[in-house]
């Protein structure tokens, strides 16, 4: 069976074609600048059409969908009802779900009769207990508007947790694992017995760790305070929190860890501060998740920074488990969200 995995962004489409169950990659690629000025690729339909000219024999399509709210806790076959729900979730994920949906609708036209499966970033975190996902707000906000912690990067966290168990040759249900997905977007998840029991991102991907350009955890009162001081409207403050903060905002230089490491070596004080804040926040979360699980067997680093920045990993791990009698295994595992999507789509179709 050939599974085509589609990750449809606002102006790009990443794809991989897998031969399942062997998990061989037959074809892969990236289409960029969709709908941008001067681009020949005017929309996702055109982009998908170009991709399908390069691949053939597609049996099923697996789509990454960022937000599924509480409605989707596992992969689902896409039908009109699912499409309506994904569209509704766009109110919470306006940058992602509409783009994900554009890929689904394009495939529906270009591959009539081929089954499509939606795999949600939020699904893995649907096992969080209520006391971990409820905010300290009026409860009616949760009931009426779905305001709660959802978490993201679920496919990545699930993949590397299972890989850690496989490498250790132990059942995942016997392990307490902390997975650190550290890229331009960053999140940490506590995986207890194979299930997500807490995660750092929240209602949106803004909560939690310091990231490339996102602020992570801040005092909520700062939002209105900054708006008044800087005379910003709601769109401008959203831009500040999501695109002008984090490593970029603290350093005033870049959101690229490699650039900041070089500047830090050269003695730049703000580059050093950005790196210190970044690692400190991660240490806090690792400590908290070790506490809520009553220990940790494995700490996993993945994604761009997690996989490639040994100096940052060392900085994070330095002294963090000195109080534990049994030290956890520390692993670097390259994430493979596309393979996880292919596996889940394949299993669903086989069932």
MOBEL-V337894 format. One record per helix or strand of 3 or more residues. SS is the DSSP state (A for helix, B for strand). FROM is the first residue (numbers start at 0). LEN is the number of residues. If there is no record, write none. Layout:
ss:SS from:FROM len:LEN
ss:SS from:FROM len:LEN
This chain:
ss:B from:1 len:7
ss:B from:12 len:7
ss:B from:23 len:8
ss:A from:43 len:9
ss:B from:59 len:6
ss:A from:79 len:10
ss:A from:96 len:14
ss:B from:114 len:6
ss:A from:122 len:5
ss:A from:129 len:4
ss:A from:138 len:7
ss:A from:153 len:15
ss:A from:171 len:3
ss:B from:175 len:7
ss:B from:185 len:7
ss:B from:194 len:5
ss:A from:220 len:10
ss:A from:233 len:10
ss:A from:245 len:6
ss:A from:256 len:9
ss:A from:268 len:25
ss:B from:297 len:5
ss:A from:302 len:6
ss:A from:309 len:8
ss:B from:328 len:4
ss:A from:336 len:14
